[in-house]
Amino acid sequence: MDHMTRLPELTMHHREHGEAPEDRTAILLHGWPQTATCWEELALRLGDEHRLVAPDLRGYGLSDKATSGFDKRRMAQDIVDLMDRLGLETVHLVGHDRGARVAHRLALDHPARLRSLTVLDIAPTLATFQTDLIGGTGFFHWLLHMQPDLPELLTAGLEEQYLRHFFERWTFRRDLIEPKIPEYVRAFRRPGAMRAGFDDYRASRQDLADDEADQQGGRGVTAPTLALWGAEGLVGGAPVLERWRDYVDVAGGTRLEGHALPGCGHFIPEEAPDELAEELRRFWASLGDVPR
């Protein structure tokens, strides 16, 4: 079911699947260049057991095309504002790609609001820039998108061709992502949508400063954390779990686990919905979230 919800700074679109008590509610945050549509296959597998809330992030999909506030601290606050409007005190939080970066920031700024954190196919932002990951060919777009005006100029009228470059090169199971591409293209052809997506990346300087301040202050994620990545995805060859170990309060007893999903590229929710559903079901059950 689709909803448009007025928050303090913008109107946010979100989809809801299933009905369940708060302790079996999860919020799902999509990445770039996608919308909440990316979670539909997962919802078919978990919607009978859990309540799933999938918003379009600030600037994406049917949510307002804000002209500011794309730092992850503000985007995380949008999700907290949505939780408040929905009467949700705590949730399981799942984020993919850019949505995982929002989820990571939310876990740092609002630890009491999370039952668990799941991050899909990313290393932490600061680790990405401090290691050789950002120099990899798969990440060229990040530095391009951070440039003022230039990516809008280069992609005007060529949205489909530009987005298809990433859908084709970041996937292992292209047959599973292909049916969704026309909807994503329509979403990014809306006025302001491409600019908003680039603004998400342009906020990286502030995001890095915020992350570095947390690292220097010894603040890590305290929610039980699951990291999953595609073996054929953007970080498939990187020591992803080791990277996350520096950003989760493992020394303080916080649980961290994760592994690569074989035969899967970057777009885990669409390429491996069965495996993702099983991983989430197992992880949440181990924390006491058992369907009743």
N, C-alpha and C positions, 0 to 999 in steps of 0.2 A: 504494500500500500504506500502511495506517495503522499508526502506531507511538505508544506511550506511553513516554516516556523520563524517567527520574528525574534531575533536575538538583539542584544544591545547595540551591535554595530552593523548588522546586516540581516537579510532574510536568507535562511539556509534551507535548501532542499534536502530531504532525506527519505529513504525507503525503509520500511519496516517489514520484517518477515517473522512469522511465528509469534507465539505468546508463551511467556514463561515468567517465573518470579525474578526479582532483581538479581539474585545470586546466579542465575543462568542467563544473564543478558550480556551481550557482547556488542561493542561498537567497532565497525569495520571501516578503515580509512584507506581509500584508493590512492594510486600514484599518478604520475604523469606518463603518457598523455591519455588519461582515462577519466572515468567518472564512477559513481556508485554502481553502475551497471556491471562492473567487473566481478561483483560478488554474487551474481545471480546463480551460478552453478553451485557455489558453496551453500547458498541459502536452500537450494533444493535438497541438500544432503543433511543440513543441520536445523532447518526451520521447524521441524516437528519436535525438536528437543529443546531448543533455545529461542530466545528473543534476540533477533539480530537487527541492529540499527546501522544503516549504511548511508552516511551523509555525503553530499557533494561538498568538497572542501571550498573554502573561500576562493571565489574566482572561477570555480570549475562547474561544469554541468549547468544545472538550473539555479544554482546559488548565485547571489549577487556578485557582479564583477567589480569588486572593490578596487580602489586605486591606491590603496596603501594597506599596511598591516599584514604583509606576507612573511614577516619573520616568524619562526616556528613558535615563539612564545605567544604571539598574538593568535596564531592559527590554533594552537593548543587551547587557548582560552575560549575560542569559539566553540570547541568541543565540550569544554566544561560548561559553558553557557547553555549549550544544547542539553546536556545532562540535567542541568538545573531545571530547564523548562519541561523536561520529560519526567522529572521527579526521580531521577536515578542518582543514588548516592555513590555506589561503587559498580564497576563493570569490568569485564574482561576487555582488553583493548588489543585489536589486531591492526597492524598497519603494513601496507605494501609500498615500497619505493618512497616517493615523497611523503605519503601518508605515514610510513614508518618513522620518518624524521619528525613529523608532528607528534606521533605517539611517543617517541623517545623524549621529546621535550616535555610533554604532558606528564610522563612518569617522573621526571625530575622536579617539575614545578608543583605538581599536585599528587604526591605519592599516596595520600589517603583515599583518593578516588578510584584506585585500581585494585582489582583482585589479581590480575596478571597482565603481562605485556608479551605480545608476540610480534616480532619484526621479520619481514619477508624480503629477502634478496637485497639486503644492504649491509654495509659496515657503517659504524657511526660516522657522522659527518666530519668531525675533527680528525678521526683516524684516516678517513679517505684522503684528506688534504695533507696529512703529515706523512703518508706513505706513498708508494709508487702507484697506488690505485688511480689517482686523478690523472696521472700521465698516460694511462692506458687508452687505447683507441676507442674503447667502449664508452669513455667518459668525455669525449671531445665536446659533446653538446653542452655540458655543464658550464664550461668557460665561455662558450658562444652565447648561451642564454643569459649570462650575466652582463653582457655588453648592453649599453643603453641604445635603444632604437634599432640597432642593426638586425637582430633576428626578426623583428616585425617587418622590416624592409625586405629581407631575403625570402620570407615565407608568404607575403601577401598574395593571395590568389592561388597559392600552391600548397595550401594546408594539407590536402590529402597526400600529395606526393611526399611532403616532408614527414608527416606522421607515419606513413607506410614504411619509410626508411627504417624507423625504429621497431615497428611491429615485425618487420621481416628479419631484421638482424639480431634482435634480442630474444627471439623465440627458438625453441627446439621443436615444439609441436605447433607448427604454423596453421595446420588444419583446424585447431581448436580456437585460435584467436581470430581467424579470418571472419567468422560470422558477426563478431562484435565491432569490427573496424568501421563499417559505415555509420554506426551510431556515434562512435567516438569522433569521427570526422565531422558529423553534423554538430556535435557539441562544440567543437573547436572552431567552427565557422560562425558561431554566434558573435555578435559585436563585443569586443573586449576580451574574448576568451583566450586567444593566443597571447595577447599582452599580459593577461593575468598569469598564465602559465609561466611565462618568462620572468615575471615579477617574483614568482615563487623561488626561482633560482637566484634572482638578483638580491634576494634577502640573505644570501649565503654569508656575506661579510659579518652581518649582525649575528647570524646563527653561530658562526665560528667563534665570535667573541663571547657569546653566552656559554657555549660549550667549553671554551678554554677556562672561563671563570669557574665553572663547576669543577673541572678537572683540578685546577689549582687549589680550590677549596676542599677537595677530597669528597665531593658529592657525587654519588653514583646512584643508579636505579636500585630501588629497594623492593620492587614488586617481583615476584617469580617471573622469570624471563625465558621465553623460547625463541630461538633464532633458527630460521629455516632459509635455505637458499637453493636455487637450482644448480645442479652440477654443471649444467650447460649455460648458466646465467651470467650476469655481469660480474659477479664476484666468485664464480665457480672455482677459480684456481687460487683464491686467497684463503688465508687462515682466518676465516670469518669468526669462528667461536673464540679464538684467542683475542681477536680485536675487541669483541664485546666484553671479554673478561676484564678489560681495563675500564669499562664504563658501567659495570654492574657491581654492586657492593657484595662481591663474593666473600671478601674477608669478614664481612659482618654477618655472614650466614645466608645471604640471598641466593636462591636457587637459580642457576643458569644451565641451560642445556640446549642442544641443537645439532643439526647435521644437514648435509646436502641431500636434496631429493634427486635421485637418478633419473635420467631421461627427461629433464625439465629445464626450460630456459628461465628467463627473467619473470615472465608473467604467470607466477605460481597459481593464483586463483583460477585462471582459465586453463592452464596447461596441466595442472595436477589437482583438480578439485577433490577427487576421492582421497588421495594421499593427505591433502591438507585437512580435510574433514576428520580423518582418522587421527591425525596428529593433534588437532585441537581437542577432539573428544577425549583422547587419552590424557592430554596435559591438564585440561580442566577437571576431569574426573579425579586425577591425582591430587588436586587441590580441594576436593570436597564438592565439586559441582557435578552432582549425579542426577540425571533425569528422574523425576518422580511421577 
